[in-house]
Amino acid sequence: MKIIADPNIPFVQEAFGPLGVVQLVPGRQMTPAIVREAEVLLVRSVTQVNAALLEGSRVRFVATATIGTDHVDEPYLVRRGIGFASAAGSNANSVAEYVVVALLELECHGTLGVVGVGNVGSKVVRYARALGLRVLENDPPRQRREPLPEFVSLEQVMAEADIITLHVPLTKTGRDATYHLFDPRQLRRGTVLFNTSRGAVLENAALIAARQLGALVLDVWEGEPVVPLELLKRATLMTPHIAGYSFDGKVNGTRMIYEAVCRFLGVAPSWQPQLPPPMQPVLIGEDLRAVVRQAYDIRADDAALRRAPTAFDRLRAEYPVRREFHNYATGVPGASDLGFRAL
């Protein structure tokens, strides 16, 4: 069996090698000719999986090692009888920790509006409360299913929140479409805005023009991988779509799609990832911000993109190992509420 896989999926050879012949192809270089003879296709978010790629191929199963699926034409896969799996929730903690790091780096306080309270957003809510922030939760689909008092409207979030962070899928149709979800120029002066979901949830031109924002943190934007230089200048922190790129999260994604492929093939899974401990398992600092910086310094990712704004794919492919907070021990007060182990 031939398996085409994105090399940015960690341990892909080790996991999938026993199942077939694995050919590594960079995500943007996957073409109809390359995938034609494959039976299994393993991708990340940079590969558009649709009729243009798969028509006439032998592909029987597609898996994306990402939580988002807007790059996959799922109705087409259903029509063709092609199996599909994603890694929903695999890197949710990684993204939530990215938000925590940015909140501490910018010394944010007050009220945080969380738009989208799913796998990622729910973790952000918990961590934000641990940091002492008041939290407003907005999630219309969940609110219809679970009419809980903590859910508020998007209008209330925009009117009251000092910080807004977005954790929604990208959808262009339907009752809860998120494409260009709101105009950031309508936010209160001084509002801090984060987007780690999908770029087109916010319009680039509107972000550039939203001069009243107190700060702007972007891990995603419209038109990736092209980095609009005006947007880069406007952003306080801007990173190349790596919020979910913790090593733990990426490996978890590999495990999830490996198990999905095994189920599809009727094979008992045998591969178990073994992650090494971090090089510096104990962190010592004067305060929470200092400790968190040792675990993950978001400033380095921002600086790397500013030094090489045309190197989006390389920055992702060569991304250094970043471990999640639970791999570290520290005695700093409040750290255990964010997942650090206590000394």
Rosetta blueprint (number, residue, H / E / L):
1 M L
2 K E
3 I E
4 I E
5 A E
6 D L
7 P L
8 N L
9 I L
10 P L
11 F L
12 V H
13 Q H
14 E H
15 A H
16 F H
17 G H
18 P H
19 L H
20 G L
21 V E
22 V E
23 Q E
24 L E
25 V L
26 P L
27 G H
28 R H
29 Q H
30 M L
31 T L
32 P H
33 A H
34 I H
35 V H
36 R L
37 E L
38 A L
39 E L
40 V E
41 L E
42 L E
43 V E
44 R L
45 S L
46 V L
47 T L
48 Q L
49 V E
50 N L
51 A H
52 A H
53 L H
54 L H
55 E L
56 G L
57 S L
58 R L
59 V L
60 R L
61 F E
62 V E
63 A E
64 T E
65 A L
66 T L
67 I L
68 G L
69 T L
70 D L
71 H L
72 V E
73 D L
74 E H
75 P H
76 Y H
77 L H
78 V H
79 R H
80 R H
81 G L
82 I L
83 G E
84 F E
85 A E
86 S E
87 A L
88 A L
89 G L
90 S L
91 N L
92 A H
93 N H
94 S H
95 V H
96 A H
97 E H
98 Y H
99 V H
100 V H
101 V H
102 A H
103 L H
104 L H
105 E H
106 L L
107 E L
108 C L
109 H L
110 G L
111 T E
112 L E
113 G E
114 V E
115 V E
116 G L
117 V L
118 G L
119 N H
120 V H
121 G H
122 S H
123 K H
124 V H
125 V H
126 R H
127 Y H
128 A H
129 R H
130 A H
131 L L
132 G L
133 L L
134 R E
135 V E
136 L E
137 E E
138 N E
139 D L
140 P H
141 P H
142 R H
143 Q H
144 R H
145 R H
146 E L
147 P L
148 L L
149 P L
150 E L
151 F E
152 V L
153 S L
154 L H
155 E H
156 Q H
157 V H
158 M H
159 A H
160 E H
161 A L
162 D L
163 I E
164 I E
165 T E
166 L E
167 H L
168 V L
169 P L
170 L L
171 T L
172 K L
173 T L
174 G L
175 R L
176 D L
177 A L
178 T L
179 Y L
180 H L
181 L L
182 F L
183 D L
184 P H
185 R H
186 Q H
187 L L
188 R L
189 R L
190 G L
191 T L
192 V E
193 L E
194 F E
195 N E
196 T L
197 S L
198 R L
199 G H
200 A H
201 V H
202 L L
203 E L
204 N H
205 A H
206 A H
207 L H
208 I H
209 A H
210 A L
211 R L
212 Q L
213 L L
214 G L
215 A E
216 L E
217 V E
218 L E
219 D L
220 V L
221 W L
222 E L
223 G L
224 E L
225 P L
226 V L
227 V L
228 P L
229 L H
230 E H
231 L H
232 L H
233 K H
234 R H
235 A L
236 T L
237 L E
238 M E
239 T L
240 P L
241 H L
242 I L
243 A L
244 G L
245 Y L
246 S L
247 F H
248 D H
249 G H
250 K H
251 V H
252 N H
253 G H
254 T H
255 R H
256 M H
257 I H
258 Y H
259 E H
260 A H
261 V H
262 C H
263 R H
264 F H
265 L H
266 G L
267 V L
268 A L
269 P L
270 S L
271 W L
272 Q L
273 P L
274 Q L
275 L L
276 P L
277 P L
278 P L
279 M L
280 Q L
281 P L
282 V E
283 L L
284 I L
285 G L
286 E L
287 D L
288 L H
289 R H
290 A H
291 V H
292 V H
293 R H
294 Q H
295 A H
296 Y L
297 D L
298 I H
299 R H
300 A H
301 D H
302 D H
303 A H
304 A H
305 L H
306 R H
307 R H
308 A L
309 P L
310 T L
311 A L
312 F H
313 D H
314 R H
315 L H
316 R H
317 A H
318 E L
319 Y L
320 P L
321 V L
322 R L
323 R L
324 E L
325 F H
326 H H
327 N H
328 Y L
329 A E
330 T E
331 G L
332 V L
333 P L
334 G L
335 A H
336 S H
337 D H
338 L H
339 G L
340 F L
341 R E
342 A E
343 L L
